[in-house]
Amino acid sequence: MLEVPEDNDLVDTAIAVGKGVLSIVPGGGFVAEAIGLAVSKASRERDLKFWHLVAERLEALETTVGKLSPEEVAEDQQFIAYAHRTMRASQESADEGKRRLLATALSKSGSWSDLSVSELDRFTAFIAKYSMLHIKLLSFMKNPDEWLHANSATYPTSGVGMMMGGLGSILSKYVFDGSELYPSEVNRVLRELEQDDLIDNPGLNSGMSTGLLSPRIKPLGTKFLEFLAEHLAND
């Protein structure tokens, strides 16, 4: 089993930085130190949890890439480079779903990856900047009709082509019913996914037709979801 060291360099660095920031908190050194100890403990626990997630995913990869020893992982320069990037993104996010995504990405980012370095760079950057809303909408756009049948209890099983409205009405009623994310945040995310060349975005006000519920994902978007497939299947 891949071991996660207690005194991980990246963890210690994060704690040191945290203490440095907290030392300037108004109220004196005692207050800053008290807060620093609490935050450092929480940060350390989160960081160790992240490394355990990575280790679990590395072990799961053994069926496809062969057994990976702790030494091989620790000495893999490509893995180390991506570790710094994903660890930083993990520390900046309070979203557990995103942290699991980052752990999945890191486990697939060593020299054992079947992706090119440019693809790994791009996918890691996507995960670092995206929220789970991005992933949800990208998954939806892969096959809207299929996604709705699998995820919406109120989505009709027939006669969809006769419904009035457009993509916006579908998202509003069956995906984000009552959510404050719709429409402004949903619209922003769809535009961003389009700008990153992952989807064709028909717009929320596009007219309703059978074709509107056809797949809207681009090849890069499909490959990105395949990169995350293990996580998405288990979440």
Secondary structure by P-SEA (a helix, b strand, c coil): cbbbbcccaaaaaaaaaaaaaaccccccaaaaaaaaaaaaaaaaaaaaaaaaaaaaaaaaaccccccccaaaaaacaaaaaaaaaaaaaaaacccaaaaaaaaaaaaaccccccccaaaaaaaaaaaacccaaaaaaaaaaccaaaaaaaccccccccccccccccaaaaaacccccccccccaaaaaaaaaaaaaccccccccccccccccccccccaaaaaaaaaaaaaaaac
